[in-house]
Amino acid sequence: MLTSEKASSSVISEGRLSMESFETESARRGRQLADLYHRYHIDTEEVDDVQSLPIRFLVEIGKVGLAKYIFKEIIHYKGNAEVILSRPCTYGVFSGPVGGFSPRPHLCVGCLRCTIQHPEFVKVLPNPERLSLGDSYTTHGHIAAIDEEAKKGMVPVRGQGYRGRFGGPGFDGMLTDMSEIVRPSRDGIHGRELIGTSVDIGSKPMHLCFDEKGEIIGNTPKMFNIQVPFIFDIPPGDLGTEKLIRVIDSTSKEIDSLACVTSSDVERMAIDSANIIPVLSIDEAEKSSNFPNARLIQLDGWDSSAVDTARSVSDAMIGVRIKFEEGWQPKLDSAVNHGVEVIHLLADLHGRGEDGQFVTELFKEAHLRLIEQGRRDLVTLIGAGGIIGADHVPKSIISGLDAVALDLPVLFALQGRSAGSLVNRAGVIGNLPKKMDEGWAKQRLTNLCGSWRDQLLEILGAMGIREVRRLRGEFGRSMIVEHLEDEAFEGIAGYVGGGN
């Protein structure tokens, strides 16, 4: 009996030691895994301007009127120089060497306190040079916001709150619904709980098939992952300079994204790599073999034989670019039927298709079309056109896209100026700063991506969504201003609905 008890005690003791060693080993491995873990983050750093935007306001001072006012102050305050020479302005516009006689308009924020107090000799006017930036769609406000985001890489939060539109054409006609009650730890950029912004590029079969041994047979997922739901599109118009392409190339590597570059530029600059998407014309499909490092190759247009040719000479995924012009729906269906994994949908730079429809409706139509056919996950939808603000990214994804492609924001992030059309891609004429250093430009573009990702995280956090892939096609997360107005005002005399 004693022998049995000793044996039992020995077994228990050995079991405890074995359990303790197991726990110790598990803890050690856990620490090793934790040390290896790297949470995705875009490193931003404020950079100086090399070509500042025109100032927002012009400050005009009537010197005779100011002199008369100062003379009155001399009498009223009995020569008290400290009071007489002070020109109250919170922002220091009238704090120059000679006070109000030499204002500093670059400091003016347009609070208009001076014009209210002294309308007889002070005027604050919008700067026409600033107002002339961009056009009716890509406004000077959008350009200024992009410039600020690219400079600082921060979410532009101001104490006076949101100053944009609560309605209007285009993306302004969609509001995002962030009324969900969510856990306080899920708060976007503060990062106490992970919110994923990575997306899959490629195709996932709608179902898996297994043989009697449990092995997968038939189609399997064919995809790769990027860390942000936006890529860089081909620079429009004459912007595709070698220097700009190198900046886009290095930035897309830095943030783990992709960059579309014409095949001729890829070959000429020898930049074939995993982050580059060579774009070939349909007639050049056989040249797909020239890019062995590419994970994705795009053909500019839809042609089944061209896709077959590209597949026969390259192991990369073959995508196609389809413009929103008459007959785009049958092209989309044919491309998906043919097993194309990635479709890049293109509107003009004002976000309009050939029939005038805005991209949110076009993206939604493409998304729902594939859902009705039961094959949405067979293809990745990337969209471009009219995406010039940080909020346009989540709104496009809500409309059904997997990712968006950036075009004009790149120009304005690098403090470039436009001189041609900002509607047609081929008509864009842009001028980048003459003193543009590639390192400076890369940091500016990285800052823009960091800012836009942080603003996406804020929206996802406010909605209680843990990854951007769950936002795709979530129409219930959006509110269409036109529909809200119809619901509120329909039946009231004088109200004309339908966005009129």
C-alpha positions in Angstrom: 0.0 0.0 0.0 2.8 2.4 0.9 4.6 1.5 -2.3 1.5 2.2 -4.3 1.0 5.6 -2.6 4.7 6.5 -3.3 4.3 5.6 -6.9 1.1 7.6 -7.2 2.8 10.6 -5.6 5.8 10.2 -7.9 3.5 10.2 -11.0 1.6 13.3 -9.8 4.9 15.1 -9.1 6.2 14.2 -12.5 2.9 15.4 -14.0 3.2 18.7 -12.2 6.8 19.1 -13.5 5.7 18.2 -17.0 2.8 20.7 -16.9 5.1 23.4 -15.5 7.7 22.8 -18.2 4.9 22.8 -20.8 3.6 26.2 -19.5 7.1 27.6 -19.4 7.8 26.5 -23.0 4.4 27.9 -24.2 5.2 31.2 -22.5 8.6 31.3 -24.2 7.2 30.6 -27.6 4.5 33.2 -27.0 7.1 35.8 -26.2 8.9 34.9 -29.4 5.8 35.3 -31.5 5.0 38.6 -29.8 8.4 39.9 -30.5 8.0 38.9 -34.2 4.6 40.6 -34.5 4.6 43.9 -36.3 1.5 45.9 -36.4 1.0 47.7 -39.7 1.6 51.4 -39.5 2.4 54.1 -42.0 5.2 56.3 -40.7 4.4 60.0 -41.3 6.6 63.0 -40.8 5.9 66.6 -41.3 7.7 68.1 -44.3 8.2 71.7 -45.4 6.5 73.2 -48.5 8.5 73.7 -51.7 5.7 75.4 -53.6 3.1 76.7 -51.1 -0.5 77.3 -52.1 -1.6 80.9 -52.7 -2.8 82.5 -49.5 -6.5 82.2 -48.7 -7.3 85.8 -48.1 -6.2 89.3 -49.2 -6.2 91.9 -46.4 -6.8 95.4 -47.6 -6.2 98.4 -45.2 -7.3 101.9 -45.9 -4.2 103.7 -44.6 -5.9 107.1 -44.4 -8.8 105.6 -42.4 -6.4 103.7 -40.1 -4.4 106.9 -39.6 -7.5 108.8 -38.6 -8.5 106.0 -36.2 -5.1 106.1 -34.6 -5.3 109.9 -34.2 -8.6 109.5 -32.4 -7.1 106.8 -30.1 -4.2 109.2 -29.3 -6.7 111.7 -28.0 -9.0 109.2 -26.3 -6.2 107.3 -24.5 -4.1 110.4 -23.8 -1.0 109.2 -25.6 -0.8 105.7 -24.0 1.5 104.1 -26.6 0.9 100.6 -25.4 -2.8 100.8 -26.1 -2.5 103.0 -29.2 0.0 100.9 -31.0 -1.6 97.5 -30.3 -3.7 96.1 -33.2 -5.8 93.3 -31.7 -5.7 90.2 -33.9 -5.7 86.7 -32.4 -3.7 85.4 -35.4 -1.1 88.2 -35.7 -2.2 89.6 -39.0 -1.7 93.2 -37.8 1.4 92.5 -35.7 4.0 93.4 -38.3 6.8 96.0 -37.8 4.4 98.9 -38.6 1.3 97.3 -37.3 -1.9 97.6 -39.3 -0.2 99.6 -42.0 1.7 96.5 -43.1 -0.6 93.5 -42.5 0.5 89.9 -42.9 -2.3 88.2 -44.9 -0.7 84.8 -44.9 -1.7 84.5 -41.2 -5.3 85.4 -41.8 -7.9 82.7 -41.2 -10.9 84.7 -42.2 -12.5 85.2 -38.8 -13.6 88.7 -40.0 -13.3 90.3 -36.6 -11.4 93.3 -38.0 -14.0 93.9 -40.8 -16.8 93.8 -38.2 -15.1 96.3 -35.9 -13.7 98.6 -38.6 -15.7 98.1 -41.8 -14.8 101.6 -42.9 -11.1 100.9 -43.6 -10.5 97.1 -43.4 -11.5 94.5 -46.1 -10.8 90.8 -46.1 -11.3 89.3 -49.5 -10.9 85.7 -50.9 -7.7 85.4 -52.9 -8.7 85.0 -56.6 -5.4 83.1 -57.3 -6.4 80.6 -54.6 -10.0 80.3 -56.0 -8.7 79.6 -59.5 -7.0 76.3 -58.4 -8.7 73.2 -59.8 -12.1 73.3 -61.3 -15.8 72.9 -60.4 -15.3 69.4 -59.1 -11.7 69.3 -57.9 -12.1 72.5 -56.0 -9.5 74.7 -54.3 -10.9 73.3 -51.0 -10.1 69.7 -52.0 -6.6 70.8 -53.2 -5.9 72.6 -49.9 -7.0 69.6 -47.9 -4.8 67.2 -49.8 -1.9 69.7 -49.4 -2.4 69.8 -45.6 -2.7 66.0 -45.3 0.4 65.5 -47.4 2.4 68.0 -45.4 1.5 66.7 -41.9 0.2 63.2 -42.4 -2.5 63.9 -39.7 -6.3 63.7 -39.6 -7.2 67.4 -40.0 -9.2 68.0 -36.9 -10.3 71.6 -36.1 -12.1 72.9 -33.1 -14.9 74.5 -35.1 -15.9 71.1 -36.4 -16.9 69.9 -39.8 -17.1 72.7 -42.3 -18.0 70.8 -45.4 -21.3 70.1 -47.1 -24.1 68.1 -45.6 -25.3 67.3 -49.0 -24.7 68.2 -52.6 -23.7 66.5 -55.9 -21.4 63.5 -56.2 -19.9 62.1 -53.0 -21.4 64.9 -51.0 -24.8 63.3 -51.7 -23.8 60.3 -49.5 -23.5 60.5 -45.7 -21.9 57.7 -43.7 -24.0 56.3 -40.9 -21.9 56.2 -37.7 -24.7 56.0 -35.1 -23.8 52.5 -33.9 -23.1 52.1 -30.2 -19.7 50.5 -30.1 -17.1 49.4 -27.5 -15.1 52.4 -26.3 -11.8 50.5 -27.0 -12.6 50.4 -30.7 -11.6 54.0 -31.4 -9.8 54.1 -34.7 -6.4 55.8 -34.8 -5.8 55.4 -31.1 -5.3 51.7 -31.8 -6.4 50.0 -28.6 -8.1 47.4 -30.7 -6.9 46.3 -34.1 -9.0 47.5 -37.1 -7.8 45.9 -40.4 -7.4 47.9 -43.6 -5.9 45.1 -45.7 -7.7 43.8 -48.8 -7.4 40.8 -51.0 -6.5 41.2 -54.6 -7.6 38.3 -56.8 -10.3 35.6 -56.9 -12.0 33.4 -54.3 -14.2 30.5 -55.6 -17.8 30.7 -54.4 -17.5 27.2 -52.9 -14.8 24.5 -52.4 -14.9 20.9 -53.6 -13.2 18.0 -51.9 -12.4 14.5 -53.0 -13.0 11.3 -50.9 -9.6 11.9 -49.2 -10.5 15.4 -48.1 -8.2 17.0 -50.6 -9.3 20.2 -52.4 -10.2 19.7 -56.0 -11.2 22.3 -58.6 -10.7 26.0 -58.3 -8.8 27.3 -55.2 -8.4 30.9 -54.0 -5.9 32.9 -56.2 -5.1 36.1 -54.5 -2.6 38.2 -52.6 -2.9 40.8 -49.9 -2.2 44.6 -49.7 -2.3 46.6 -46.5 -4.5 49.5 -47.7 -7.6 49.6 -49.9 -6.1 52.1 -52.4 -3.5 51.8 -55.1 -1.9 54.3 -57.4 -3.3 54.6 -60.9 -1.5 55.5 -64.1 -0.6 59.2 -63.8 -3.1 61.0 -66.1 -2.2 63.3 -69.0 1.4 64.4 -69.1 2.2 63.6 -65.5 3.9 60.3 -66.1 7.4 61.6 -65.8 10.2 59.3 -64.8 10.7 61.2 -61.5 7.0 60.9 -60.5 6.9 57.2 -61.5 9.9 56.5 -59.2 8.2 58.3 -56.4 5.0 56.3 -56.8 7.0 53.1 -57.1 9.0 53.7 -53.9 5.8 54.9 -52.0 3.8 51.8 -53.0 6.6 49.6 -51.7 6.8 51.6 -48.4 3.1 51.2 -47.7 2.7 47.7 -49.2 0.3 48.7 -52.0 0.4 48.7 -55.8 1.1 51.1 -58.6 -0.2 51.0 -62.1 2.5 51.9 -64.7 2.4 51.7 -68.4 4.4 48.7 -69.7 6.7 50.9 -71.7 7.7 52.8 -68.6 8.2 49.6 -66.6 10.6 48.3 -69.2 12.4 51.6 -69.8 13.0 52.2 -66.1 13.6 48.6 -65.2 11.2 48.7 -62.3 9.5 45.3 -62.7 8.6 44.2 -59.2 5.8 42.7 -57.1 4.3 46.2 -56.3 4.1 47.3 -59.9 1.1 46.5 -62.2 2.3 46.8 -65.8 -0.5 48.1 -68.0 -0.5 46.8 -71.6 -2.7 47.6 -74.6 -4.7 44.6 -75.9 -2.3 44.4 -78.9 0.7 44.0 -76.5 -0.7 41.0 -74.6 2.1 38.8 -75.7 4.6 41.1 -73.9 3.2 40.0 -70.5 6.2 37.6 -70.3 8.5 40.6 -70.0 7.4 41.1 -66.4 8.3 37.9 -64.5 8.1 39.7 -61.1 4.6 41.2 -61.4 1.8 39.6 -59.4 -0.8 41.4 -61.5 -0.8 42.6 -65.1 -3.6 44.7 -66.5 -4.8 44.9 -70.1 -6.3 48.2 -71.2 -9.6 47.0 -72.4 -11.5 43.8 -72.7 -10.7 41.1 -75.3 -10.9 37.4 -74.5 -8.1 36.4 -76.9 -5.8 39.0 -75.5 -6.4 37.6 -72.0 -5.7 34.1 -73.2 -2.5 35.3 -74.8 -1.3 37.0 -71.7 -2.1 33.9 -69.5 -0.2 31.7 -71.9 3.0 33.6 -71.4 2.8 34.8 -67.8 2.1 33.3 -64.3 0.8 36.6 -63.0 -2.9 37.3 -62.5 -4.4 39.1 -65.6 -6.8 42.0 -64.9 -8.6 44.2 -67.4 -9.4 47.9 -67.4 -13.0 48.7 -68.4 -14.3 52.3 -68.9 -17.8 53.3 -67.9 -18.9 53.8 -71.4 -21.8 52.3 -73.4 -21.7 48.5 -73.2 -19.6 48.2 -70.1 -22.0 45.8 -68.4 -21.6 43.0 -71.1 -17.9 43.5 -71.0 -17.9 43.0 -67.2 -20.0 39.8 -67.5 -17.8 38.4 -70.3 -14.6 39.2 -68.3 -15.9 37.4 -65.2 -17.1 34.5 -67.3 -13.6 34.2 -68.7 -12.1 34.0 -65.2 -10.5 37.4 -65.0 -9.6 37.9 -61.4 -9.3 41.8 -61.2 -11.4 44.4 -63.0 -10.4 48.0 -62.9 -13.4 50.2 -63.6 -12.7 53.7 -64.9 -14.9 56.9 -64.9 -13.7 60.3 -65.9 -11.9 62.6 -63.4 -15.2 64.1 -62.3 -16.5 60.7 -61.4 -18.9 60.4 -64.3 -19.6 57.6 -66.8 -20.4 58.2 -70.4 -24.1 58.5 -69.6 -23.5 61.1 -66.9 -24.1 58.7 -63.9 -21.9 59.3 -60.9 -19.5 56.6 -59.8 -21.3 55.7 -56.6 -24.2 54.5 -58.7 -22.0 52.9 -61.3 -19.9 51.0 -58.6 -23.1 49.9 -57.0 -24.5 48.6 -60.3 -21.4 46.6 -61.0 -21.4 45.1 -57.4 -25.1 44.2 -57.4 -24.8 42.8 -60.9 -22.2 40.3 -59.7 -24.2 39.5 -56.5 -27.3 38.7 -58.5 -25.2 36.3 -60.7 -23.9 34.7 -57.5 -20.2 35.4 -58.3 -19.2 38.5 -56.5 -16.2 36.9 -54.8 -14.8 35.6 -58.1 -13.4 39.0 -58.9 -11.8 42.0 -57.3 -13.3 45.4 -58.3 -11.0 48.4 -58.3 -12.5 51.8 -59.2 -11.1 55.1 -60.3 -12.5 58.5 -61.1 -13.6 61.4 -59.0 -11.9 60.1 -55.8 -10.2 63.3 -54.5 -11.0 63.2 -50.7 -10.3 60.9 -47.8 -14.0 60.3 -47.3 -14.4 59.2 -50.9 -12.5 56.0 -50.2 -15.0 54.5 -47.6 -17.9 55.8 -49.7 -16.6 54.0 -52.8 -16.1 50.8 -50.8 -19.6 51.1 -49.3 -20.8 51.4 -53.0 -19.3 48.0 -53.7 -15.6 48.3 -54.5 -12.8 46.3 -53.0 -10.3 49.1 -53.5 -9.9 52.4 -55.2 -7.2 53.8 -57.5 -5.7 57.3 -56.9 -4.9 59.7 -59.7 -5.2 63.5 -59.2 -4.5 63.4 -55.5 -0.9 62.4 -56.3 -0.4 65.6 -58.3 -1.7 67.8 -55.5 0.0 65.9 -52.7 3.3 66.9 -54.4 2.2 70.5 -54.6 1.8 70.3 -58.4 -0.4 72.6 -60.4 -2.9 71.8 -63.1 -3.2 73.7 -66.3 -5.4 71.5 -68.6 -8.6 69.7 -68.3 -9.4 68.0 -65.0 -12.2 65.9 -66.6 -10.5 63.8 -69.3 -7.5 61.8 -68.2 -5.6 62.3 -71.4 -6.2 66.1 -71.3 -4.5 66.7 -67.9 -1.6 69.1 -68.0 0.3 69.3 -64.7 3.4 71.0 -63.4 5.3 69.5 -60.5 7.6 71.7 -58.4 11.0 72.3 -60.2 12.9 71.7 -57.0 11.1 68.5 -56.2 13.4 66.1 -54.4 12.4 62.4 -54.6 12.8 61.8 -50.9 10.7 64.8 -50.1 8.0 63.7 -52.6 8.0 60.1 -51.3 7.4 61.4 -47.7 4.6 63.8 -48.9 2.8 60.9 -50.7 3.4 58.6 -47.7 1.9 61.3 -45.4 -1.2 61.5 -47.6 -1.7 57.7 -47.5 -1.2 57.8 -43.7 -3.7 60.5 -43.3 -6.3 58.9 -45.5 -5.8 55.5 -43.8 -6.2 57.2 -40.3 -9.5 58.8 -41.5 -10.7 55.4 -42.8 -9.9 53.9 -39.4 -11.9 56.7 -37.7 -14.9 55.9 -39.8 -14.6 52.1 -39.3 -14.1 52.6 -35.6 -17.2 54.8 -35.3 -19.2 52.2 -37.2 -17.9 49.3 -35.0 -16.5 47.5 -38.1 -13.2 45.6 -37.4 -11.9 45.4 -41.0 -12.5 47.3 -44.2 -13.4 44.2 -46.1 -16.7 44.1 -44.1 -17.5 47.6 -45.4 -17.8 46.5 -49.0 -21.3 46.9 -50.3 -22.7 47.8 -46.9 -25.3 50.2 -48.3 -27.0 50.3 -44.9 -24.0 52.2 -43.6 -24.8 55.1 -46.0 -27.5 57.6 -46.2 -28.4 59.3 -49.5 -29.3 62.9 -48.9 -31.7 62.9 -51.8 -33.7 60.1 -50.2 -33.6 61.7 -46.8 -35.0 64.9 -48.3 -37.7 63.1 -50.1 -38.7 61.3 -47.0 -38.7 64.5 -44.9 -40.3 67.0 -47.4 -42.4 64.9 -49.8 -45.9 66.2 -49.9 -45.0 69.7 -48.8 -46.1 72.3 -51.3 -43.2 73.7 -53.3 -40.8 70.8 -52.7 -39.4 69.3 -55.8 -37.7 66.0 -55.2 -35.3 64.0 -57.2 -32.3 66.1 -56.3 -33.7 69.2 -58.0 
